[in-house]
Amino acid sequence: MSKSREWPNNARAARDSAAEDAVRAIRALHPLVTGQTFTAVEVLRRQAIALAAVQAIAVKLQGVGAPV
């Protein structure tokens, strides 16, 4: 197996930032799908946080060449 290439600095930063956004989305959604009870407002707030995080992931990865 060949050695993996180093990521260019800008792509590495985008990857790392996208990973942080992914964790933010997971933390917002996980309680919703594990059966915890929330008010409708809290559900909407968590969904909005997750959506914003996923949109940020797409923008960051597209900025370094990912075909989005």
C-alpha positions in Angstrom: 0.0 0.0 0.0 1.4 3.4 -1.0 2.0 6.1 1.6 -0.8 8.6 1.8 0.0 12.1 0.5 0.2 15.1 2.8 -2.7 17.5 2.4 -2.0 21.0 1.2 -2.3 23.5 4.1 -5.5 25.1 2.9 -7.2 21.7 2.3 -5.9 20.4 5.7 -7.5 23.5 7.4 -10.7 23.0 5.5 -10.8 19.3 6.4 -10.2 20.0 10.1 -12.7 22.7 10.2 -15.3 20.6 8.4 -14.7 17.8 11.0 -15.4 20.3 13.8 -18.6 21.2 12.1 -19.5 17.6 11.7 -19.1 17.1 15.5 -21.3 20.2 16.1 -24.0 18.6 13.9 -23.7 15.3 15.6 -24.0 16.8 19.1 -27.1 18.8 18.1 -28.9 15.8 16.5 -27.8 12.8 18.7 -30.1 13.6 21.6 -33.1 14.0 19.2 -32.6 10.5 17.7 -31.9 8.7 21.0 -35.3 9.4 22.4 -34.8 12.4 24.6 -37.8 14.7 24.9 -37.5 18.4 24.0 -39.9 21.2 23.4 -40.7 22.0 19.8 -38.6 25.2 20.0 -35.6 23.2 21.2 -36.0 20.6 18.5 -36.1 23.4 15.9 -33.0 25.0 17.4 -31.0 21.8 17.3 -32.1 21.1 13.7 -31.0 24.6 12.7 -27.6 24.2 14.4 -27.1 20.9 12.5 -28.2 22.3 9.2 -25.9 25.3 9.5 -23.0 23.0 10.4 -23.7 20.7 7.4 -24.0 23.7 5.1 -20.6 25.0 6.4 -19.1 21.6 5.7 -20.2 21.7 2.1 -18.9 25.3 1.6 -15.5 24.5 3.2 -14.9 21.3 1.2 -16.2 22.9 -2.0 -13.7 25.7 -1.5 -10.8 23.2 -1.7 -12.1 21.4 -4.7 -14.6 18.8 -3.5 -17.3 18.3 -6.2 -20.4 19.4 -4.2 
